[in-house]
Amino acid sequence: MLLAGNSIGKEFVVTSFGESHGKCVGVIVDGCPAGLPLSEKDIQAELDRRIPPQPKIVSGRKEKDVVEILSGVFNGFTTGAPISMMVKNEEADSSDYEAIKDVPRPGHADYAARVKYGSFNDYRGGGRFSGRGTVALIMAGAVAKKLLSLFDVDVLAYTKAIGNVRVGKSLSFEEIRQRRYETAVRCPDLACAEVMEEAIVKARKEGDSLGGIIEIIALNVPAGVGEPLFDSLDADIAKMLLTIPAVKGVEFGAGFKAAELKGSENNDAYLMRNGKIATLTNNAGGILGGISSGMPIIARVAVKPTPSIAKEQQTVNLSKMEDAAIKVTGRHDPCVVPKAVPAAESALAIVLADHMIRAGFIPKVLKERK
């Protein structure tokens, strides 16, 4: 049976709904084990990380994003029933989009969506294809992260690069954990974060935008997680990461640099460490043959520059079928990388929760209540 592309997962199934300028954005999580302590406070803590506090580098749209859990939680614990959650859209301004509904914005999904859905799609603010959709991802990710934490799995993400400004020094996992949300750009290297912020402000003043790189890490994932061949762990992680709007590339471990290495340089040699099997290096990024190796899972995503820019761009007028020009007005982020950091954490957490349930590392009932 063919299903619409709004759900993902086999055991921990996530279904998102809502559009950027609709009444709400929401998500349904089906398959979360019963007995997980969960409250709206847990979800809200993750949602509050989505919007950086520095107004110079973010959109002027300020949604409160107050989560409501509608089902699946009773007396402070998950019941095993579907968990449905939503946040209302209260600050949407659709006025700018009426004037350009027939003029697709370069770099956006406007034209492709119009063709696919026969012009019935909600074009306001990008509709279903807006970065606003990451709110649903983060809500589901909050559940997944809470679940994984019971099994000592920790998921971290941070901004590694903005434009050509890149973290140059090695950062410990503890530094990343403690500092990644201390800066507006979500970079734990405080000195580098200042330069990144300056680059974003400069691009905005020029009517332009910047992209960047996010690194995502999962610690303490046991070896043996993954379902080769077609549900390989890295394949499913890559698919989920690519659902984040603006993500255009994914790599694991050494990634594309592995193409420049010799086998003797790229292979991760095994050794015993504290009575456990480990590897001397981690060029594989913690996954081999589509299965977790027990080493930290390390992935990176390339995020494109925000396509909504003030500079004039060439496009077409679909109602007149002639060339046209467009200057995108309204409230837009000059760089979406900082907002995408918690979304990337959530994406990895969701896949790990699904696969750890499938592999039997997480039971379907966490603790029977007496």
PLY file of the C-alpha trace (Angstrom):
ply
format ascii 1.0
element vertex 370
property float x
property float y
property float z
element edge 369
property int vertex1
property int vertex2
end_header
0.00 0.00 0.00
1.32 3.43 -0.94
1.26 6.04 1.82
1.55 9.81 1.65
4.94 11.14 2.68
3.89 12.68 5.99
4.92 9.78 8.23
8.25 8.17 8.98
9.40 5.26 11.15
8.39 1.61 11.62
7.95 1.29 15.41
8.33 4.89 16.60
6.17 6.46 13.90
6.08 10.23 13.46
3.34 11.97 11.44
3.43 15.75 11.05
0.63 18.09 10.04
-0.02 21.79 9.57
1.21 24.65 7.39
3.19 27.80 8.08
0.17 30.14 8.02
-2.53 27.64 8.95
-4.21 27.37 12.34
-1.52 25.20 13.90
1.48 22.93 13.41
1.36 19.53 15.03
2.66 15.99 15.22
1.47 12.52 16.17
3.94 10.07 17.68
2.68 6.49 17.51
4.59 3.62 19.08
6.24 5.41 21.97
6.58 2.86 24.78
4.13 3.09 27.66
5.53 4.30 30.96
7.72 7.17 29.79
7.48 10.14 32.17
6.40 13.02 29.93
4.89 16.47 30.33
4.36 19.60 28.28
7.31 21.07 30.18
9.60 18.46 28.59
8.40 19.40 25.11
8.44 23.14 25.79
12.08 23.04 26.88
13.07 21.75 23.44
10.78 24.15 21.56
12.25 27.11 23.43
15.66 26.26 21.95
14.41 26.76 18.40
14.45 30.57 18.29
17.80 32.28 19.00
17.51 35.28 21.34
19.41 37.70 19.06
16.89 39.62 16.86
19.60 40.71 14.41
20.02 37.20 13.04
16.44 35.86 13.00
13.08 36.53 11.39
10.79 39.16 12.85
8.04 36.53 13.21
7.81 35.81 16.94
5.59 32.85 17.67
5.12 31.80 21.29
5.09 28.12 20.30
3.27 26.95 23.42
2.80 23.19 23.15
-0.42 21.37 23.96
-0.39 17.61 24.48
-3.78 16.38 23.29
-3.51 12.63 23.84
-1.28 9.74 24.77
-0.24 10.98 28.23
-2.10 10.17 31.44
-1.06 10.89 35.02
2.34 12.04 33.80
3.23 8.92 31.80
2.83 7.85 28.19
0.04 5.32 27.80
1.21 3.53 24.67
-1.51 5.29 22.65
-0.62 7.86 19.96
0.78 11.08 21.41
-0.64 14.10 19.61
0.83 17.56 20.13
0.28 20.96 18.57
1.24 24.62 18.74
-0.93 27.41 17.36
0.18 29.81 14.64
-0.67 33.21 16.07
1.75 35.65 14.41
1.44 34.79 10.72
1.17 37.68 8.24
-0.01 36.44 4.84
-0.32 39.84 3.15
3.04 39.62 1.36
2.19 36.30 -0.27
-0.98 37.28 -2.13
1.02 39.55 -4.42
3.49 36.83 -5.39
1.31 33.72 -5.47
1.84 33.47 -9.24
5.52 34.41 -9.07
7.59 31.52 -7.67
10.44 32.56 -5.43
13.84 31.24 -6.59
15.20 28.61 -4.23
11.78 27.81 -2.77
9.39 24.91 -3.46
6.71 27.29 -4.78
6.75 26.12 -8.41
7.33 22.41 -7.74
4.50 22.33 -5.16
2.14 24.18 -7.49
2.73 21.61 -10.22
2.39 18.62 -7.89
-0.78 19.77 -6.14
-2.49 21.51 -9.03
-2.38 24.97 -7.40
-4.42 23.75 -4.41
-1.45 23.88 -2.02
-1.27 26.54 0.70
1.39 28.90 -0.68
1.39 31.33 2.28
4.79 31.40 3.93
5.83 28.33 1.98
2.92 26.36 3.43
3.90 22.77 4.09
7.45 23.42 2.92
8.29 26.17 5.40
10.91 25.90 8.10
7.94 26.30 10.43
7.49 22.56 9.98
10.53 21.94 12.16
8.30 22.77 15.15
6.59 19.40 14.64
9.95 17.68 14.26
11.22 19.19 17.51
8.10 18.15 19.44
8.52 14.55 18.30
12.25 14.79 18.93
11.63 15.90 22.50
9.76 12.64 23.14
12.52 10.64 21.46
15.29 12.39 23.40
13.48 11.80 26.71
13.10 8.12 25.81
16.74 7.75 24.73
17.98 9.42 27.90
16.60 6.52 29.95
19.07 4.33 28.05
21.99 6.78 28.43
21.90 7.84 24.76
22.67 11.54 24.37
22.07 13.48 21.13
23.89 16.77 20.49
24.08 19.17 17.56
25.88 22.45 17.00
26.76 24.93 14.30
30.12 24.02 12.80
30.17 26.65 10.06
28.31 29.73 8.85
29.29 30.69 5.32
33.09 30.53 5.24
33.43 30.99 9.03
34.21 27.56 10.46
35.07 26.15 13.87
38.78 25.47 13.57
39.59 23.85 16.88
38.65 20.46 18.27
35.76 20.55 20.72
35.08 17.94 23.39
31.67 16.35 23.67
31.27 18.01 27.05
32.04 21.45 25.61
29.45 20.90 22.91
26.87 19.69 25.42
27.36 22.61 27.81
27.87 25.51 25.40
26.00 24.85 22.17
22.97 26.92 23.20
24.91 29.66 24.95
25.32 31.60 21.70
22.72 32.90 19.25
24.29 30.94 16.40
24.37 27.70 18.43
28.15 27.40 18.25
30.03 26.24 21.38
33.25 27.98 20.26
32.43 31.38 21.75
35.04 33.35 19.81
34.03 31.75 16.51
30.36 32.36 17.33
30.97 36.12 17.43
32.49 36.07 13.94
29.60 33.94 12.67
27.07 36.40 14.04
28.89 39.32 12.41
28.84 37.48 9.07
25.07 36.94 9.30
24.41 40.59 10.17
26.59 41.70 7.25
24.75 39.43 4.81
21.41 40.76 6.02
22.48 44.37 5.51
23.46 43.46 1.95
20.00 41.99 1.32
21.49 38.52 1.18
21.72 35.35 3.27
24.12 32.62 4.41
24.10 28.86 4.86
26.33 26.63 6.93
27.13 23.23 8.41
25.62 21.50 11.44
27.33 18.57 13.14
25.12 16.05 14.94
26.44 13.54 17.48
24.89 10.60 19.32
26.74 9.17 22.31
26.38 5.73 23.91
24.39 4.14 21.09
24.94 0.37 21.54
26.51 -1.66 18.78
24.06 -3.62 16.62
21.40 -0.99 15.87
20.25 -0.86 12.23
18.27 -2.96 9.72
20.32 -3.51 6.53
20.02 -3.28 3.65
17.20 -0.87 2.92
16.62 0.28 6.50
20.29 0.79 7.25
20.83 3.11 10.19
22.80 5.69 8.23
20.32 5.56 5.34
17.40 6.27 7.64
19.31 9.02 9.47
20.19 10.66 6.16
16.58 10.48 4.99
15.33 12.09 8.19
17.96 14.83 8.13
17.05 15.64 4.55
13.46 16.32 5.61
14.70 19.45 7.39
14.03 22.36 5.01
17.24 23.81 3.50
19.36 20.70 4.14
21.08 19.77 0.86
23.82 17.37 1.90
24.59 14.73 4.54
27.84 12.99 5.47
29.01 10.62 8.20
32.39 10.48 9.91
35.11 11.49 7.48
32.39 11.93 4.87
33.51 13.22 1.50
37.08 13.56 2.76
37.24 9.76 2.79
37.45 9.92 -0.99
40.88 11.53 -0.62
42.25 8.96 1.85
43.96 5.63 1.38
42.41 2.56 2.94
45.17 2.46 5.52
44.26 6.00 6.52
40.48 5.64 6.45
40.10 2.28 8.22
39.28 2.49 11.92
41.61 0.07 13.75
40.07 -1.92 16.62
41.40 -1.98 20.16
40.29 -2.87 23.69
39.38 0.10 25.87
38.19 -0.38 29.46
37.21 -3.94 28.67
35.18 -2.98 25.62
35.82 -3.13 21.88
36.40 0.32 20.41
38.20 1.87 17.45
41.29 4.03 17.42
39.68 6.53 15.03
36.08 7.10 13.94
36.19 7.84 10.23
33.11 5.63 9.81
31.11 7.97 12.03
29.93 5.15 14.28
28.14 3.16 11.56
29.44 0.26 9.46
27.34 -1.78 7.04
24.32 0.24 8.11
24.72 -0.93 11.73
25.95 1.04 14.74
29.46 0.07 15.82
29.26 1.34 19.41
31.36 4.40 18.64
29.83 7.89 18.67
27.58 8.48 15.67
28.77 11.63 13.94
26.97 13.20 11.00
27.03 16.60 9.35
24.50 18.41 7.20
25.00 21.20 4.68
22.33 23.89 5.00
21.76 26.16 2.02
21.45 29.96 2.31
17.95 31.22 3.04
16.32 31.62 -0.40
14.15 34.58 0.70
16.41 37.56 0.07
15.83 41.26 -0.57
17.97 41.36 -3.71
16.12 41.33 -7.02
16.04 37.90 -8.65
14.84 36.58 -11.98
11.71 34.41 -12.06
8.53 33.95 -14.12
4.90 35.02 -13.82
2.89 31.81 -14.03
-0.44 33.51 -14.76
1.02 35.47 -17.69
3.67 32.88 -18.65
6.36 35.50 -19.06
9.65 36.43 -17.45
9.49 38.55 -14.32
11.59 39.91 -11.47
11.01 39.55 -7.75
12.23 41.09 -4.51
11.11 39.00 -1.55
9.67 41.12 1.24
8.37 40.11 4.65
9.99 38.55 7.71
12.75 36.06 6.93
15.85 34.64 8.58
19.14 35.78 7.02
20.49 32.37 8.07
18.37 29.36 9.09
21.28 27.33 10.48
20.77 28.32 14.16
17.08 27.35 14.04
17.97 24.07 12.35
20.30 22.90 15.14
17.55 21.62 17.49
15.73 20.20 14.47
18.84 18.20 13.55
19.10 16.89 17.11
15.47 15.84 16.94
15.85 14.16 13.56
18.68 11.93 14.78
16.89 11.17 18.07
13.71 10.08 16.26
15.57 7.60 14.06
17.54 6.21 16.98
14.39 5.73 19.07
12.72 3.89 16.19
15.69 1.65 15.51
16.44 0.87 19.15
12.85 -0.27 19.63
13.08 -2.36 16.47
16.34 -3.96 17.63
14.96 -4.75 21.09
17.16 -2.33 23.02
14.07 -0.40 24.16
11.01 -2.38 25.36
7.48 -1.38 24.45
6.51 -1.07 28.12
9.16 0.66 30.20
7.93 -0.22 33.66
4.72 -1.85 34.74
2.79 0.27 37.21
1.47 -1.50 40.31
0 1
1 2
2 3
3 4
4 5
5 6
6 7
7 8
8 9
9 10
10 11
11 12
12 13
13 14
14 15
15 16
16 17
17 18
18 19
19 20
20 21
21 22
22 23
23 24
24 25
25 26
26 27
27 28
28 29
29 30
30 31
31 32
32 33
33 34
34 35
35 36
36 37
37 38
38 39
39 40
40 41
41 42
42 43
43 44
44 45
45 46
46 47
47 48
48 49
49 50
50 51
51 52
52 53
53 54
54 55
55 56
56 57
57 58
58 59
59 60
60 61
61 62
62 63
63 64
64 65
65 66
66 67
67 68
68 69
69 70
70 71
71 72
72 73
73 74
74 75
75 76
76 77
77 78
78 79
79 80
80 81
81 82
82 83
83 84
84 85
85 86
86 87
87 88
88 89
89 90
90 91
91 92
92 93
93 94
94 95
95 96
96 97
97 98
98 99
99 100
100 101
101 102
102 103
103 104
104 105
105 106
106 107
107 108
108 109
109 110
110 111
111 112
112 113
113 114
114 115
115 116
116 117
117 118
118 119
119 120
120 121
121 122
122 123
123 124
124 125
125 126
126 127
127 128
128 129
129 130
130 131
131 132
132 133
133 134
134 135
135 136
136 137
137 138
138 139
139 140
140 141
141 142
142 143
143 144
144 145
145 146
146 147
147 148
148 149
149 150
150 151
151 152
152 153
153 154
154 155
155 156
156 157
157 158
158 159
159 160
160 161
161 162
162 163
163 164
164 165
165 166
166 167
167 168
168 169
169 170
170 171
171 172
172 173
173 174
174 175
175 176
176 177
177 178
178 179
179 180
180 181
181 182
182 183
183 184
184 185
185 186
186 187
187 188
188 189
189 190
190 191
191 192
192 193
193 194
194 195
195 196
196 197
197 198
198 199
199 200
200 201
201 202
202 203
203 204
204 205
205 206
206 207
207 208
208 209
209 210
210 211
211 212
212 213
213 214
214 215
215 216
216 217
217 218
218 219
219 220
220 221
221 222
222 223
223 224
224 225
225 226
226 227
227 228
228 229
229 230
230 231
231 232
232 233
233 234
234 235
235 236
236 237
237 238
238 239
239 240
240 241
241 242
242 243
243 244
244 245
245 246
246 247
247 248
248 249
249 250
250 251
251 252
252 253
253 254
254 255
255 256
256 257
257 258
258 259
259 260
260 261
261 262
262 263
263 264
264 265
265 266
266 267
267 268
268 269
269 270
270 271
271 272
272 273
273 274
274 275
275 276
276 277
277 278
278 279
279 280
280 281
281 282
282 283
283 284
284 285
285 286
286 287
287 288
288 289
289 290
290 291
291 292
292 293
293 294
294 295
295 296
296 297
297 298
298 299
299 300
300 301
301 302
302 303
303 304
304 305
305 306
306 307
307 308
308 309
309 310
310 311
311 312
312 313
313 314
314 315
315 316
316 317
317 318
318 319
319 320
320 321
321 322
322 323
323 324
324 325
325 326
326 327
327 328
328 329
329 330
330 331
331 332
332 333
333 334
334 335
335 336
336 337
337 338
338 339
339 340
340 341
341 342
342 343
343 344
344 345
345 346
346 347
347 348
348 349
349 350
350 351
351 352
352 353
353 354
354 355
355 356
356 357
357 358
358 359
359 360
360 361
361 362
362 363
363 364
364 365
365 366
366 367
367 368
368 369
